[in-house]
Amino acid sequence: MSDSEKAGTTQANGAWPLWEIFIRSRQGLDHKHVGSLHAADAQMAIENARDVYTRRMEGISIWVVESKYIHASNPTEAGALYDPADDKAYRHPTFYQLPEELKHM
């Protein structure tokens, strides 16, 4: 394996891979996608993400994921993916009868 392959430049054109960046803010419990950047490896992606996306001390945690490992559903197939939940009435709050004492739910 060459040094360039070890550094993450496995693309045919020699470019660094694209990384998706997720930051957890001080107030939040979840990581939010904030952008993308190119880096040779995960450590470089974290360091670059720190410099680019947390300049004002916004975050307390950084996740980086190489874009090629992200898989998404196809929006044109949303019906087949989400329709099976429609036949499960027990998942919907309208299925339950609430007592009169609970007026603010």
ABEGO torsion letter per residue (X at the ends): XBAAAAAGBABAAGBBBBBBBBBBBAABABBBBAEBBBBABAAAAAAAAAAAAAAAGABABBBBBBAAABBBBBAAAAAAAAAAAAABAAABAAABBBBAABAAX
